[in-house]
């Protein structure tokens, strides 16, 4: 059972009410595709990744196709998503999946994080979206929104993740992660958050802190 806190309970209920049917914003149809898309999304946007992946999935439709290509061939497909290292990570990850995991995307944090380009956040996303494993991936939106709303109170991604796992029911880890991300993209923006349009304004510590300083 999560730690009971009236403020956190109220915030979570309001997020449930505000975003009842939110879905992942990355386009994918299987574990391999969500792994590729999530690796590409690092320091990029899901919107940009979704522009790139149709051609990637068309020409490299399986992990075996990805393993058999080279970073040099792949890079033109993904260069608009940022660093050249992403092409290398995708190819190296695919080769390891083929060589060590029988061509199947791993289903544990420990195994996923042995793949090139996969850290804790990417592992959480893959486990949650591909395999239905409860997980809270803390990206920049989740970190910002959670600490503004004080459903976490931490200065690192790791501590924020730990506190969210304590404060949110396990069966809602994956769905609440998506709701928090959506709230961060739509209203609780990094710069100039749209507080006047936010139903959480009346219970948001960040709003009252800024209001008091102005």
N, C-alpha and C positions, 0 to 999 in steps of 0.2 A: 504493500500500500504506500502511496506517496505521502510525504509530509503534509499535514493539513495546515493551510494558511488561508484565512478568509480572503485576503487580497488576491492571492494567486488563483484561488478557486473562482473568484469573480472574473478575473481577466481571462482565464481559460474558457469559462462558459460564454463570455462575450465573443471570443474568437470563434468558438463553435457556431454561434448564431450568425456571425458576420460572414463566415466562409464555409458554408455547409458542404459544398461539393467540389472543392478545389482539387485539381489534379496536377501531377508533375508537368512542368513546362517543357522539358526536353522530350523530343519525339523518339520513340524506340519501340521495338516489338519483341525483344528477347534480351537475355542477360548480356550477350556479347555487345549488342547495340547500346545498351545503357552504360556499359563500361567504357566504350569508345566515346560516347557523348559526354560522359562525366569527366573523363580525362581532358577532353577538349575544352570543357567549360571553365577550367581553372584560369582565373584572371581574364576571362572573356565573359560574354553574356549568353544566356540560353537562346536568345533570339538569333544571335550570330551563329551559334552552333547548329541550330535548326536549319539555317541556310546552307550549311556545309555538308551535313551528314547525308542528305539524299544521294549525292554523288559518291560519297565514301561507301555507303551501304550498297549502292548499285554495283560498284566496281570491285568492292572487297566485301562480299555478302556474308562471309563466314570467317571465323577466327583463323581457319587454315589459309584463306586467301590473304588475310592480313599478315600472317606469319611468313608467307612466301614472297611478299613484296619487300621493298627496301625503303628506308626513310627518304631517300632521294626521290623515289617515284611517288611516295605518298605526300610529301611536303606541299606540292602545289595545290593539292586538294584542301589542305587544312591551314595554309599560311595565314588566312584572314582571321584565324582564332588565336594568333599570337606566336609564341616562341617556336623556333625550329625544333627544339627538343621534344615537342609534343609528338611529332612524327616518329622520332626515334623511340619514345616511350611506348607508343601504340604498337609498333612493330616488335619491340623487345618483349612487351607484355604478352602479345599474341604468341610469340615463339615459346615463351615459358609455359603458357597455358597448354600448348600442343605437346611440348616435351615433358612436362612434369604433371599435368593435370588431365591428360587424356582428351584434350580439346574442349573440356568443360570449364566454364568460368567458376572459380572457387566459391565456396559458400560460407567461408569463415573470415573474420577479420584478419586473423593471423596469416592465412594463405593469400588473401587478396593483397595484403600489404607487402608481400614479397614481389609483387609485380611492379615493373617500372611505371612511374607516374601515379601510383596509387598510395595515398596517405589515408589517415583515419576518416576524413570527410568523404572521400571518394568511396572508400569501403562501406561506410554507412549508407550512402546513397544506393550503391549497387545491391547491398543486402536487403534494403527496404523495398526498392522498386522492383527488383528482379525476382526476389525470393520471398517477399512478405515477412522478412525478419524485422521485429520491432527495432527501430534505430532512430536516433536524432543526429542528423548531420548538421554541424554548426558552420555555416558559411558566414559571410559578412553581414547578411541581412538578419540571420538568426541571432548572431552575437549582438548586433546593435539593438534590435527590437526587444530581445529578452531582457537585456540590462536596462533599457529605458523603461520598460513596463515593470521591472523588478519581479519578474518571474524567475530571474536569476540575478545574482549580484556578484559578479566576478570580473577580473581584469584579464583573463586569458580564455582562449577557446576551450582548452581542456577543462578548466574549472566550470565554465559555463555549461558545457556538455554534461558534466557530472551533476550539476545542480538541476538542470532540466530533467535529467533521468530520475532524480529524486522527487521532483515536484510535479511531474506529469505521470498519469497512469501509464503503465507499460503498453497497454493495448492501444494507446493514443500517441505513442512516440512518433510514429511515421506520419500520421494524419496531422498532428499538431505542428510538426516540422514544416509541412507544406503550408499550413495556415499562417504561420509566423513569417515564412518567406513571402507569401502573397501580401501580407500586411506591410512588410517592409518595402516591397516594390511599388505598391499602390498608394500608400499613405505615409508610412513612417520612414520617409526617405532620409538618406544620410545628411543631405543639406536641404534646408527649408522643408521640414516635415509638414504635412497638411493637417495640422492639429485641429483646425476649425471644422474640418470635414470628418473627423474621427469620432466614432461612437465611444471610444475608450478615453476620450479627453478628460472626463470628470474623475477618472480613477488612475490617471497616468502620472506617476511621480516626476517624470522628465518634463512634462508639460508644466506642472506647478512650479518646479524648480526654475525653469526658464522664465515663467511668468513673474516670479518673485524677483528675478534679477533684472527684468526690464522695467 
